[in-house]
Amino acid sequence: MALICACCLMLGGCTKVVAGQRDEIRLFDWETTMENGNKATLSFYDGEAAFTAENSDFSLDIMGICSLTNDSLVIINEEDDVSYRFDYVLHGDSVELSYDGAAVILEKKVEN
């Protein structure tokens, strides 16, 4: 019986626990490819975040320390010491990410 309990505890520790919107957004990678070929991604790792937007003429990479609330995230880009605030709204398996009046909808990245 003790062996079964130990196995359950070990396996249970590997499960992602989503306690709120902040957890939902930071525990997954998000991406989109639009009809016009534009792409955007958002990912999180070790207290940092990376947002990338690209098309055939332009590429933007914002990476750095990340702070999350229930409706916004701030990425502090250490290279230029600028902070970027994004508002977000979760919609199930997608997130609407807004910056300076412009918005993009990213889908939860599915692991294969």
C-alpha positions in Angstrom: 0.0 0.0 0.0 2.8 2.4 0.8 4.4 1.7 -2.6 1.2 2.6 -4.3 0.9 5.9 -2.4 4.5 6.7 -3.1 3.9 6.1 -6.9 0.8 8.3 -6.8 2.7 11.1 -5.1 5.6 11.0 -7.6 3.3 10.9 -10.6 1.0 13.6 -9.2 4.0 15.9 -8.9 4.4 15.9 -12.6 1.0 17.3 -13.4 0.6 20.9 -14.3 -1.7 22.6 -11.8 -3.7 25.5 -13.1 -5.0 27.6 -10.2 -5.9 30.7 -12.2 -5.5 32.7 -15.4 -1.9 33.6 -14.5 -1.1 29.9 -14.3 -3.0 29.1 -17.5 -1.1 31.5 -19.6 2.4 30.8 -18.2 2.2 27.0 -18.2 1.7 26.8 -22.0 3.2 28.1 -25.2 1.0 30.1 -27.5 1.2 30.7 -31.2 -0.6 31.8 -34.3 -0.1 32.0 -38.1 -2.4 34.4 -39.8 -3.8 34.2 -43.3 -1.4 36.9 -44.5 1.6 34.8 -43.3 2.3 36.8 -40.1 3.3 34.7 -37.2 3.4 35.3 -33.4 4.5 33.2 -30.5 4.5 33.7 -26.7 6.3 31.3 -24.3 7.4 31.2 -20.7 10.3 29.6 -18.9 12.0 30.1 -15.5 10.3 33.5 -14.7 11.0 34.9 -18.1 8.8 35.3 -21.2 9.5 35.6 -24.9 7.2 37.2 -27.5 8.0 37.0 -31.2 6.2 38.5 -34.1 7.4 38.1 -37.7 6.4 38.5 -41.3 8.3 38.6 -44.6 9.5 42.2 -43.9 9.7 42.5 -40.1 10.8 40.6 -37.0 10.3 41.5 -33.4 11.7 39.7 -30.4 10.9 40.7 -26.8 12.5 38.6 -24.2 13.1 39.1 -20.5 11.9 38.9 -16.9 8.1 38.5 -16.8 5.5 39.7 -14.3 1.9 38.5 -14.5 -1.4 39.6 -13.1 -4.8 38.2 -13.8 -5.2 40.4 -16.9 -1.8 41.6 -18.0 1.8 40.7 -18.4 4.9 42.8 -18.4 8.1 41.7 -20.1 11.2 43.6 -19.2 13.7 43.5 -22.1 17.1 43.5 -20.4 18.9 44.4 -23.6 17.3 47.8 -24.0 15.9 48.1 -20.4 12.4 48.7 -21.7 9.3 47.1 -20.2 6.4 46.0 -22.5 2.9 45.6 -21.0 0.5 43.4 -22.7 -3.2 43.0 -21.7 -4.7 39.6 -22.2 -8.0 37.8 -22.1 -8.2 34.0 -22.0 -10.8 32.3 -24.2 -10.4 28.6 -23.5 -7.5 27.3 -25.6 -6.8 30.8 -27.0 -5.5 34.1 -25.6 -6.2 37.6 -26.9 -3.0 39.6 -26.4 -3.2 43.4 -26.7 -0.5 46.0 -26.9 -1.0 49.7 -27.6 -4.4 49.2 -29.1 -3.5 46.3 -31.4 -4.6 42.7 -30.6 -3.7 39.3 -31.8 -5.3 35.9 -30.9 -2.8 33.1 -30.1 -3.8 29.5 -29.8 -2.5 27.1 -27.1 0.4 25.2 -28.6 -0.4 21.5 -28.8 2.4 19.1 -27.9 2.8 16.3 -30.4 
